[in-house]
Amino acid sequence: MESLQDEIREIRKELRLAMNGVISTSMREKGIVYKLNFGVPYPEIKGIARKHKPNGELAAALWKEDIREFKILATFLQPAETLPLDEAKRWVKEIPYLEIAEHCCRNLFVHLPYMEDFTSDLVADKKNEFARTVAFLTWAENFKRGGSLSSVVLGSFLAETLSSLAETKDFKSTLKEKQASIQAMKFYGRQSEGNAERILDGFKEFQEAAGNTPELQEIYNELKFEFEYYR
């Protein structure tokens, strides 16, 4: 029977065969620095993941390493139903870059059986760099897949996505958080005409309260165009 370390060695071998120095160099030049980055494209990482059985112990061992591909593979190989809420929150705190956040949300967090509690806790966390961004990205993935939210969490989604666009003396959201909130609104609005109207009506009220800045008007126009295109 193959041991955990044997499987990790096999994964390293597979990654080395697929490594791309141009990609890893480009990422490093953009400030995305890992202890080790094989530069393997996402589709090939996904293909490697398919060769290995989902396993929480393996995923945990991969996640803790400062290796780009290991972290992405961990998001595929961690069974969502066996990841405790506290562990999922720990993963969020350990996310190093937006790319990893996106893979976590797409491959793992959206499948968590307690996804609503998870995202509700994250959206209330304004200290952790990636917490609110992950909440919005997870909601976006959920809507993209045709999912819904309970009335309470839906209300939080509608309020928090808008509040991320406002700047106050106490809180200023990051660019990645703003982009994630807009993405979540887009996928929610695409689901139905009623959802689109709910987003646009809420945005209009928000504009009046926050002051109709050029940035907010541009976002409103972008959302309106998006919903008309998909209608």
C-alpha positions as CSV (number, residue, x, y, z in Angstrom):
1,M,0.0,0.0,0.0
2,E,1.4,3.4,-1.0
3,S,2.4,5.6,1.9
4,L,1.6,9.3,2.2
5,Q,5.2,10.3,1.5
6,D,5.3,7.9,-1.5
7,E,2.3,9.7,-3.0
8,I,3.7,13.1,-2.4
9,R,6.9,12.0,-4.1
10,E,4.9,10.8,-7.0
11,I,3.0,14.1,-7.2
12,R,6.4,16.0,-7.2
13,K,7.5,13.8,-10.1
14,E,4.3,14.5,-12.0
15,L,4.7,18.2,-11.5
16,R,8.4,18.2,-12.6
17,L,7.4,16.6,-15.8
18,A,4.8,19.3,-16.4
19,M,6.8,22.3,-15.1
20,N,6.9,25.5,-17.1
21,G,9.8,27.8,-16.3
22,V,8.3,30.7,-18.3
23,I,5.1,30.8,-16.2
24,S,7.0,30.5,-12.9
25,T,9.4,33.3,-13.9
26,S,6.6,35.6,-15.0
27,M,4.7,35.1,-11.7
28,R,7.9,35.8,-9.7
29,E,8.4,39.0,-11.7
30,K,4.9,40.0,-10.7
31,G,5.7,39.6,-7.0
32,I,4.1,36.1,-6.7
33,V,6.8,34.3,-4.8
34,Y,6.7,30.8,-3.4
35,K,9.5,28.6,-2.0
36,L,8.8,26.5,-5.1
37,N,6.7,27.2,-8.1
38,F,6.7,24.7,-11.0
39,G,4.7,27.0,-13.2
40,V,2.2,24.2,-14.1
41,P,-0.9,25.5,-15.9
42,Y,-4.2,25.0,-14.1
43,P,-5.7,22.3,-16.5
44,E,-2.6,20.2,-16.1
45,I,-2.8,20.5,-12.3
46,K,-6.4,19.4,-12.5
47,G,-5.3,16.4,-14.5
48,I,-2.8,15.4,-11.9
49,A,-5.5,15.8,-9.2
50,R,-7.7,13.3,-11.1
51,K,-4.9,10.6,-10.7
52,H,-5.1,10.8,-6.9
53,K,-7.9,9.8,-4.6
54,P,-9.3,12.7,-2.4
55,N,-7.8,12.3,1.0
56,G,-7.9,14.8,3.9
57,E,-4.5,13.8,5.2
58,L,-2.8,14.2,1.8
59,A,-4.5,17.5,1.3
60,A,-3.4,18.8,4.6
61,A,0.2,17.8,3.9
62,L,0.1,19.5,0.5
63,W,-1.5,22.6,1.8
64,K,1.1,23.3,4.5
65,E,3.9,23.5,2.0
66,D,4.9,26.8,0.4
67,I,4.5,25.3,-3.1
68,R,2.0,26.8,-5.5
69,E,0.9,23.5,-7.2
70,F,0.7,21.7,-3.8
71,K,-1.8,24.3,-2.5
72,I,-3.9,24.1,-5.6
73,L,-3.9,20.3,-5.6
74,A,-5.0,20.4,-1.9
75,T,-8.1,22.3,-2.9
76,F,-9.0,19.3,-5.2
77,L,-8.0,16.5,-2.9
78,Q,-9.6,17.8,0.4
79,P,-13.1,16.2,0.7
80,A,-15.4,19.1,1.5
81,E,-17.6,17.0,3.8
82,T,-14.7,16.1,6.1
83,L,-13.2,19.6,6.5
84,P,-14.2,21.1,9.8
85,L,-15.3,24.7,9.9
86,D,-12.3,25.8,12.0
87,E,-9.9,24.2,9.6
88,A,-11.6,25.9,6.6
89,K,-11.2,29.2,8.3
90,R,-7.5,28.4,9.0
91,W,-7.0,27.8,5.3
92,V,-8.4,31.2,4.6
93,K,-6.0,32.8,7.0
94,E,-3.1,31.0,5.2
95,I,-4.0,32.0,1.7
96,P,-1.0,33.7,0.2
97,Y,-2.3,35.1,-3.1
98,L,-5.6,35.7,-4.9
99,E,-5.0,32.8,-7.3
100,I,-5.1,30.4,-4.4
101,A,-8.2,32.1,-3.0
102,E,-10.0,31.6,-6.3
103,H,-9.0,27.9,-6.4
104,C,-10.1,27.4,-2.8
105,C,-13.5,28.8,-3.6
106,R,-14.0,27.1,-6.9
107,N,-12.8,23.6,-5.9
108,L,-13.6,23.4,-2.2
109,F,-15.3,26.1,-0.3
110,V,-18.4,26.2,-2.5
111,H,-19.0,22.5,-1.8
112,L,-18.8,22.8,2.0
113,P,-21.9,21.5,3.7
114,Y,-21.8,24.5,6.0
115,M,-21.0,27.0,3.2
116,E,-23.6,29.6,4.5
117,D,-22.2,29.7,8.0
118,F,-18.7,29.8,6.7
119,T,-19.3,32.7,4.4
120,S,-21.4,34.6,7.0
121,D,-18.5,34.4,9.4
122,L,-16.0,35.5,6.8
123,V,-17.9,38.5,5.6
124,A,-18.0,39.8,9.2
125,D,-14.2,39.5,9.4
126,K,-12.6,42.8,8.4
127,K,-9.1,42.0,9.8
128,N,-8.1,39.0,7.7
129,E,-6.9,40.1,4.2
130,F,-8.8,37.5,2.3
131,A,-11.8,36.8,4.5
132,R,-14.4,39.0,2.7
133,T,-12.9,38.3,-0.7
134,V,-13.3,34.6,-0.1
135,A,-16.9,35.0,1.0
136,F,-17.8,37.0,-2.1
137,L,-15.9,34.5,-4.4
138,T,-17.7,31.6,-2.8
139,W,-21.1,33.2,-3.2
140,A,-20.2,33.9,-6.9
141,E,-19.3,30.3,-7.5
142,N,-22.5,29.2,-5.8
143,F,-24.7,31.5,-8.0
144,K,-22.7,30.5,-11.1
145,R,-23.7,26.9,-10.4
146,G,-27.3,27.8,-10.1
147,G,-27.3,27.8,-6.3
148,S,-29.3,29.9,-3.9
149,L,-29.0,31.2,-0.3
150,S,-31.3,31.2,2.6
151,S,-33.2,34.5,3.1
152,V,-31.0,35.6,6.0
153,V,-27.7,35.0,4.2
154,L,-29.1,36.4,1.0
155,G,-29.8,39.6,2.9
156,S,-26.2,39.6,4.1
157,F,-25.0,39.1,0.5
158,L,-27.0,42.0,-0.8
159,A,-25.9,44.3,1.9
160,E,-22.2,43.3,2.2
161,T,-21.5,43.3,-1.6
162,L,-22.6,46.9,-1.7
163,S,-20.9,48.0,1.5
164,S,-17.6,46.7,0.0
165,L,-17.9,49.4,-2.6
166,A,-18.1,52.2,0.0
167,E,-15.1,53.8,1.7
168,T,-15.4,55.1,5.3
169,K,-12.9,56.4,7.7
170,D,-13.0,53.1,9.5
171,F,-12.9,50.7,6.6
172,K,-11.6,50.6,3.1
173,S,-12.0,47.5,1.0
174,T,-9.2,46.2,-1.2
175,L,-9.4,46.1,-4.9
176,K,-9.6,42.3,-4.9
177,E,-12.5,42.5,-2.5
178,K,-14.4,45.0,-4.6
179,Q,-13.8,42.9,-7.8
180,A,-15.0,39.8,-6.0
181,S,-18.2,41.5,-4.7
182,I,-19.0,42.8,-8.2
183,Q,-18.5,39.2,-9.6
184,A,-20.9,37.8,-7.0
185,M,-23.5,40.4,-7.9
186,K,-23.1,39.6,-11.6
187,F,-23.6,35.9,-11.2
188,Y,-26.6,36.4,-8.9
189,G,-28.2,38.9,-11.3
190,R,-27.7,36.5,-14.2
191,Q,-29.9,33.9,-12.6
192,S,-33.2,35.7,-13.3
193,E,-34.7,39.0,-14.2
194,G,-36.0,39.4,-10.6
195,N,-32.5,39.0,-9.2
196,A,-31.1,41.5,-11.7
197,E,-33.8,44.0,-10.7
198,R,-33.0,43.4,-7.0
199,I,-29.3,44.1,-7.5
200,L,-29.9,47.3,-9.6
201,D,-32.6,48.7,-7.3
202,G,-30.4,48.1,-4.3
203,F,-27.5,49.7,-6.1
204,K,-29.5,52.8,-6.9
205,E,-30.5,53.2,-3.3
206,F,-26.9,52.7,-2.3
207,Q,-25.7,55.3,-4.8
208,E,-28.1,57.9,-3.3
209,A,-26.9,57.2,0.2
210,A,-23.2,57.0,-0.6
211,G,-23.0,59.7,-3.2
212,N,-23.1,59.0,-6.9
213,T,-19.4,59.0,-7.6
214,P,-18.0,58.3,-11.1
215,E,-16.7,54.9,-9.9
216,L,-20.1,53.8,-8.6
217,Q,-21.9,55.0,-11.8
218,E,-19.4,53.0,-13.8
219,I,-20.1,49.9,-11.7
220,Y,-23.8,50.4,-12.0
221,N,-23.6,50.7,-15.8
222,E,-21.4,47.6,-15.9
223,L,-23.9,45.6,-14.0
224,K,-26.8,46.9,-16.0
225,F,-25.1,46.0,-19.3
226,E,-24.2,42.5,-17.9
227,F,-27.8,41.7,-17.0
228,E,-29.2,43.0,-20.3
229,Y,-26.7,40.9,-22.2
230,Y,-27.7,37.7,-20.3
231,R,-31.4,38.4,-20.4
